Amino acid sequence: MTARDPAQRTTHPSRADSPSLKRLLGPVSVACVGVGGAIGSGIFAAPGESANYLHTPWAILSVWVLAGIITLLQSFVTAELATRFPRAGGEYQYLKEAYGDFAAFFFGWSFTVFIVGAGGATIAAAFGDFVAELLVMDQPWAPPSFGCGAILAVCMINAIGLRTGAVTLNILTLLKTAALVAIAIGVVAVAGRITFAPPRQLAESAPAARPFLEAYLLALMPAFWAYTGATDSAKLAEETRDVKRALPLALILTVTILTIVYCLYNYALLCAVSPDEMAGHRSVPALVFRGVTGYPINDLILIASALICLGAISSVFLANVRVTYALARDGLTFRFLSKMSSRQAPVASIAVGGALACAFVIQRRFGEILRIYFLASAILFGLTYLSLIIFRLRDRRECRGWPESVFRTPAGYVVAVVLIVIELAIAASILLSDAREGRRDSIWTAALLAALAVFYLIWKQVYPTGQGAEKRRIPGNDDG
């Protein structure tokens, strides 16, 4: 049987005529989306959060290396799925093709609320805190105002068009990567050594005893959070030139850059302070530079922190809103969200995402956000990795050869299974930890996900054939 490109397959033939998009992005811009999306406020809070659970420098560094390896495996799987189905929306498209409308609806709405809305708000809230501290404004309204202002500015830039948003993100990504490297160099200079700081046990930071595996998984989550966003560029597959070559290259380049920068950054911090000293601190660089006088070091750190957050917000509203756009284009959310401007900006989806993020800009503990995010994402992304196995088995059953246009993950079955096991292990560690500590985050997260599942049944009753998915092609958008 002649091999047929899986990218041409569709679960819903009636949607085959939905508008195509121009391929405007090259590998550099696509890589900047991943790096820009990953490097955010998490890199400041994650070292102190991981040190709550692990108390030796090599154990902490191993967490960052392992998180990089896991993210690389995720990138391989994502590259195969994205070149198999090079459509806007990334994981949304893979779940739709593997499991149908329910999984697509569930992922798309969950992603819009938890990742675009709450996730963007988390970064914006951190931005507001940094700017308010920089300007010495302790009024309670200041941080949310600055956070919402950043969201509004980024949304306006991305609403101009894809090229404008991509160029802005490229610049911000280069600046904030340089800022993170500069902070690491400054930390080593202040420490005056390139070896680990001597251990110092602080009575008030002595942790409760935990099984090592549970402690390691809980320490892995903050590091993993700092890598989150590395595969966001897959959501732009439909807008990427030469997607088979450019997208895998961009994904691998993204993870390589992040792993090198993050390991050097954490090594520098561990040269200045011990794990017990950094445990629980929101910004370890601020702790390191606290005793430095005569230079506006703290102000420079705050400026760098705000810049890093701004770049991460920009990535959210460049790449992640494509999920909302794709959901609407398939008739699984309100039709007006599928409108694309002449300069290829989903203005309505950007506006709704920005409104959700502004509504969520509130103060929350970093660790709590991680638990909610990872419990939800363990389900969603576990299903994503399982879809690779489903697609390969489907190809074998239908006697299709391997399409030339699709990147092939090395040892794909093994990699997918490993990633699924990791997601299950992280979810189990969160559930066990919440049960032991009497937390209710797991219950509320499960309740929200269940509510979205019920909402699908209501939606299909109201819109049995979809909410008017677009059927016409946009003139001039058929290239690529």
Protein Blocks (a to p, Z undefined) as FASTA:
>chain_A
ZZddfklpcfblmlmmpccdddfbdfklmmmmmmmmmmcfklmmmmmmmmmmpccfklmm
mmmmmmmmmmmmmmmmmmmmmmmmccehijmmmmmmmnojmlmmmmmmmmmmmmmmmmmm
mmmmmmmmmmmmmnopabfklmmmmmmmmmmmmmmmmmnomklmmmmmmmmmmmmmmmmm
mmmmmmmmmnopabdcdddddfkloccdddfklmmmmmmmmmmmmmgojlmmmmmmmmcg
hkllmmmmmmmmmmmmmmmmmmmmmmmmmmmpcfklmgopablmlmmmmmpghiakllmm
mmmmmmmmmmmmmmmmmmmmmmmmmmmmnopacfklmpccfkopafklmmmmmmmmmmmm
ccddfklmmmmmmmmmmmmmmmmmmmmmmmmmmmmmnopacdfklccdehklmmmmmmmm
mmmmmmmmmmmmmmmnopaklmmmmmmmmmmmmmmmmmmmmmmnoghiafbdcehilgZZ
